[in-house]
């Protein structure tokens, strides 16, 4: 055929394609496609870039075919790549609109042209294929610990060679004061793999809690086998960490297993983490017990748990206060992260003072709201009553069973409590009208009248005003509501719901 160029060079193309494919661990077909693109580029360079020129390499013989393609159209827009139906039917009466005519092109010396042009395209394609292969290989390895050699350091960021791939250890994912040099072997945790225009990006970390958990898994066979479970980890990278463990086998001590004979297992992890001190803590489903364990080595006298707001007051002897808090608050901060609870550390004297204040405040509330003397108020407090609502809606029998109370007194107290609450509701409703709070804000679930008035007085008067807040700002505005961070986040997201609905409607329209 006049449109082909064959010879030893063509068979060499197949040989080159095979060699490159084998060396780079990619498909031979991908290399040949890259060569075809290079030949097409060379053809367009000779015959004009406006033409639709296509090349094909025979996969068995290496024979190269070069043709110019034109599409049959009703209305001509580009004469270089199109042909009218009338012109096409002069060539072949059976042609119709949409068909493509191929015209063989004279041979050109592809030996040098293909070798030079193809080299760039092939290398680019090979790089792309290699990057995609790296992404495919590592995308499912997020969560693994890998080991590699430091290849280079750029602006404090470390590039680690992992065989045929490269991982990035950013400066903020390195242990503080860690001195890593080119040529060092480094272990790190894969936390993300992305396919970006520059290729697969493998992001690794040495500061994340998961890295420590994985190191313990490598050192402690019982964790690997699933007998011991790491429940949670809290780290101050390079300084101190706490790790909570539990065992499914009562005969196995999870803390002892993680420490190892003479501390060998924990020491191996400490060495890898540049001397980071590690407290291994037995996990407990009981938050109070768990937090007492988490605050070790400090001794705890007692705890007061507030489950509604995920808050716990921990009372320690005066001499244990600094140990419980830790240097710069480190001990209590890590215990809080570990448990997921907000922890307040108090000395016994501070707790006594706080309790006295709370009792006096509650007593004052009961005296004023129920119009009773302090003795009755203190009796209610001693029985665990904290709010007027509790008096108003408790079972009458239960209220009258308090020592010193009878049915008449209990009935009168409930009546007064309900009257007080009704008056409060009317007052708060009136105040909401005075503050001119928007209807969409007042109808939002999760906020009572008192909270709405507090927000209004702090100039949060519409749903958008509330939606603009962050959860921590809402908690700051409503300290008396004793909301959890999760509840505050729920309220904020509910306030923002109309934004997303408006966005959706705008997209659909």
PyMOL commands that set and color helices and strands:
alter all, ss='L'
color gray80, all
select helices_A, chain A and resi 8-24+28-47+85-91+110-141+171-173+209-219+221-224+254-259+261-272+287-294+318-325+327-339+348-370+374-382+388-393+396-400+407-435+439-442+449-457+463-467+471-477+479-481+485-508
alter helices_A, ss='H'
color red, helices_A
select strands_A, chain A and resi 4-5+52-57+64-73+82-84+100-104+145-154+157-162+165-169+185-196+199-205+228-236+240-247+277-282+302-306+311-316+342-347
alter strands_A, ss='S'
color yellow, strands_A
deselect
rebuild
show_as cartoon
